[in-house]
Amino acid sequence: MRFFNQKKRKQIEAYQAELMRIHYNEVENMYEDMRGWRHDFKNHLQILKGLAIQGDLKAVKEYLDQLEVSLIEIEPRVKTGNKMTDAILNSKISLAKSNDIEVIADAHVPVALSTPETDLSIIIGNLLDNAIESNLKISPNERFIRIYMDMKNTQLYLSITNAAEPIKKKKMSGIFASTKGADHGLGLIRIDEVVERHGGYLKRNSEAKAFTTEVLLPQ
């Protein structure tokens, strides 16, 4: 039994390391797009200045409209007030959007949290990965993810609801069984471990076409 537990622990640690690597790459790609836009800013100004000198106001307007669209595409969709939370949320929301998943987010977080950034990343990243995966199993016109984050007194409250298949999930030994294999199971274990370690509260609820996870973390 001890050998089994050690083996499982190593699997979980390897999964956590891989998850953090993926999250880092997602965030880095998002900021790379923003840095690229800033790098091109001088060129855009020179083009606009040239068009203005020529008196071609129509071309100036058209160019500004194009820039506005480009800026909207890289502008963070969520601004919680906490940089790390913004980074992980926006990278996952961008991933969801690219898979035709409607995302509704209402998130407000204090700048300083007592929960370590790595732990919060594990919770948010795993939950949103699971939500995205669940949505990919149903038709695009039914896909959605709802995210809500805020403080409830001295606790950070997080709720994520996502579209799911029209089959209510069943619990095994008090938890919902995974349908994605070993890695998905490790993700659920990591979430449970982090919440328990911080003395938090976690609740999962499965309905016919939706799945909700609620988390409370003392701060």
C-alpha positions as CSV (number, residue, x, y, z in Angstrom):
1,M,0.0,0.0,0.0
2,R,2.9,2.4,0.9
3,F,4.5,1.7,-2.5
4,F,1.2,2.4,-4.2
5,N,0.8,5.7,-2.4
6,Q,4.3,6.8,-3.3
7,K,3.7,5.9,-6.9
8,K,0.5,7.9,-6.9
9,R,2.2,10.8,-5.3
10,K,4.9,10.9,-8.0
11,Q,2.2,10.7,-10.7
12,I,0.4,13.7,-9.1
13,E,3.6,15.7,-8.7
14,A,4.5,15.0,-12.4
15,Y,1.0,16.0,-13.5
16,Q,1.2,19.2,-11.4
17,A,4.5,20.1,-13.0
18,E,3.1,19.5,-16.5
19,L,0.0,21.5,-15.7
20,M,2.0,24.5,-14.5
21,R,4.2,24.3,-17.7
22,I,1.0,24.4,-19.9
23,H,-0.4,27.3,-17.9
24,Y,2.8,29.2,-18.1
25,N,3.0,28.7,-21.9
26,E,-0.6,29.8,-22.3
27,V,0.0,33.0,-20.3
28,E,3.3,33.6,-22.1
29,N,1.6,33.4,-25.5
30,M,-1.1,35.8,-24.4
31,Y,1.5,38.4,-23.3
32,E,3.6,37.8,-26.4
33,D,0.7,38.9,-28.5
34,M,0.4,42.1,-26.3
35,R,4.1,42.8,-26.6
36,G,4.0,42.3,-30.4
37,W,1.2,44.9,-30.6
38,R,3.1,47.4,-28.6
39,H,6.2,46.8,-30.7
40,D,4.2,47.6,-33.9
41,F,2.6,50.7,-32.3
42,K,5.3,53.1,-33.7
43,N,4.7,51.8,-37.2
44,H,1.0,52.3,-36.8
45,L,1.5,55.9,-35.8
46,Q,3.8,56.6,-38.7
47,I,1.2,55.2,-41.1
48,L,-1.5,57.2,-39.6
49,K,0.7,60.3,-39.6
50,G,1.4,59.8,-43.3
51,L,-2.3,59.4,-44.2
52,A,-3.2,62.5,-42.1
53,I,-0.5,64.6,-44.0
54,Q,-2.1,63.4,-47.3
55,G,-5.4,64.6,-45.9
56,D,-7.0,61.1,-46.5
57,L,-9.3,61.1,-43.4
58,K,-11.3,58.2,-44.8
59,A,-8.2,56.0,-44.9
60,V,-7.3,57.2,-41.4
61,K,-10.7,56.1,-40.1
62,E,-10.5,52.7,-41.8
63,Y,-7.0,52.1,-40.4
64,L,-8.1,53.1,-36.8
65,D,-11.1,50.8,-37.1
66,Q,-8.8,47.9,-38.0
67,L,-6.5,48.7,-35.1
68,E,-9.5,48.8,-32.7
69,V,-10.5,45.3,-33.8
70,S,-6.9,44.1,-33.3
71,L,-6.7,45.7,-29.8
72,I,-10.0,44.1,-28.7
73,E,-8.6,40.7,-29.7
74,I,-5.6,41.0,-27.3
75,E,-7.2,43.0,-24.6
76,P,-7.7,40.9,-21.4
77,R,-11.3,39.9,-21.2
78,V,-11.3,39.8,-17.4
79,K,-9.7,42.2,-15.0
80,T,-10.1,41.0,-11.4
81,G,-7.6,43.2,-9.7
82,N,-5.2,40.3,-9.2
83,K,-2.5,39.9,-11.8
84,M,-2.0,36.1,-11.5
85,T,-5.7,35.5,-11.5
86,D,-6.1,37.7,-14.5
87,A,-3.4,35.8,-16.4
88,I,-4.8,32.3,-15.8
89,L,-8.4,33.3,-16.3
90,N,-7.7,35.2,-19.6
91,S,-5.5,32.5,-21.0
92,K,-8.3,29.8,-20.4
93,I,-11.0,32.1,-21.6
94,S,-9.1,32.7,-24.8
95,L,-8.8,28.9,-25.2
96,A,-12.5,28.5,-24.6
97,K,-13.4,31.2,-27.1
98,S,-11.3,29.5,-29.7
99,N,-13.4,26.4,-29.3
100,D,-16.7,28.3,-29.8
101,I,-17.6,28.3,-26.1
102,E,-19.5,31.3,-24.7
103,V,-17.9,32.6,-21.6
104,I,-19.6,34.8,-19.0
105,A,-17.2,36.0,-16.3
106,D,-17.8,38.2,-13.2
107,A,-14.6,38.1,-11.2
108,H,-13.4,40.5,-8.5
109,V,-10.4,39.6,-6.4
110,P,-8.2,41.6,-3.9
111,V,-4.8,42.4,-5.2
112,A,-3.2,40.5,-2.3
113,L,-4.3,36.9,-1.5
114,S,-3.0,34.6,1.2
115,T,-3.5,31.6,-1.1
116,P,-0.2,30.9,-3.0
117,E,-0.4,31.8,-6.7
118,T,0.6,28.2,-7.7
119,D,-2.2,26.7,-5.6
120,L,-4.8,29.1,-7.1
121,S,-3.5,28.3,-10.6
122,I,-4.0,24.6,-9.9
123,I,-7.6,25.1,-8.9
124,I,-8.6,27.6,-11.6
125,G,-6.6,25.9,-14.3
126,N,-7.9,22.4,-13.6
127,L,-11.5,23.6,-13.2
128,L,-11.5,25.5,-16.5
129,D,-9.7,22.7,-18.4
130,N,-12.4,20.3,-17.2
131,A,-15.1,22.8,-18.2
132,I,-13.7,23.2,-21.7
133,E,-13.4,19.5,-22.1
134,S,-17.0,19.0,-21.1
135,N,-18.2,21.6,-23.6
136,L,-16.3,19.9,-26.4
137,K,-18.6,16.9,-26.1
138,I,-21.7,18.8,-27.0
139,S,-22.8,20.9,-30.0
140,P,-21.3,24.5,-30.3
141,N,-24.7,26.2,-30.0
142,E,-25.1,24.8,-26.5
143,R,-21.6,25.4,-25.1
144,F,-21.1,27.8,-22.2
145,I,-19.0,28.5,-19.1
146,R,-20.0,30.8,-16.3
147,I,-17.3,32.1,-13.9
148,Y,-17.9,34.0,-10.7
149,M,-15.2,35.1,-8.2
150,D,-15.6,37.4,-5.3
151,M,-14.9,37.7,-1.5
152,K,-17.4,36.4,0.9
153,N,-16.4,38.0,4.2
154,T,-12.8,36.7,4.7
155,Q,-13.1,33.9,2.1
156,L,-12.5,33.8,-1.6
157,Y,-15.5,32.3,-3.4
158,L,-15.1,30.7,-6.8
159,S,-18.0,29.2,-8.9
160,I,-17.6,27.6,-12.3
161,T,-20.6,26.2,-14.2
162,N,-20.3,24.6,-17.6
163,A,-22.5,23.0,-20.1
164,A,-22.5,19.2,-19.9
165,E,-23.9,16.2,-21.7
166,P,-27.7,15.6,-20.9
167,I,-26.7,12.8,-18.5
168,K,-26.5,13.4,-14.7
169,K,-23.1,12.2,-13.5
170,K,-23.0,9.6,-10.7
171,K,-20.9,9.6,-7.6
172,M,-18.6,6.8,-6.6
173,S,-17.3,6.7,-3.0
174,G,-18.7,10.2,-2.5
175,I,-17.1,11.8,-5.6
176,F,-18.0,12.2,-9.2
177,A,-16.3,9.6,-11.4
178,S,-13.9,10.8,-14.1
179,T,-14.7,10.0,-17.7
180,K,-11.4,11.2,-19.1
181,G,-8.9,8.7,-17.7
182,A,-6.0,8.9,-15.3
183,D,-4.8,12.5,-15.9
184,H,-8.3,13.9,-15.4
185,G,-8.5,12.0,-12.1
186,L,-5.2,13.5,-11.0
187,G,-6.5,16.9,-11.7
188,L,-9.5,16.4,-9.4
189,I,-7.2,15.0,-6.7
190,R,-5.0,18.1,-6.9
191,I,-8.0,20.4,-6.6
192,D,-9.3,18.5,-3.5
193,E,-5.8,18.4,-1.9
194,V,-5.2,22.1,-2.3
195,V,-8.7,23.1,-1.0
196,E,-8.3,20.7,2.0
197,R,-4.8,21.9,2.8
198,H,-6.1,25.5,3.0
199,G,-9.0,24.5,5.2
200,G,-11.4,25.4,2.4
201,Y,-14.7,24.1,1.2
202,L,-15.5,22.4,-2.1
203,K,-18.9,21.3,-3.6
204,R,-19.6,19.7,-6.9
205,N,-23.1,19.5,-8.4
206,S,-24.2,17.6,-11.5
207,E,-27.4,18.4,-13.4
208,A,-28.7,17.0,-16.7
209,K,-27.0,19.7,-18.9
210,A,-24.7,21.5,-16.5
211,F,-22.0,20.9,-14.0
212,T,-21.0,23.3,-11.2
213,T,-18.0,23.4,-8.8
214,E,-18.0,25.9,-5.9
215,V,-14.9,26.6,-3.9
216,L,-14.3,28.6,-0.7
217,L,-10.8,29.5,0.4
218,P,-10.1,31.3,3.7
219,Q,-7.9,34.4,3.3
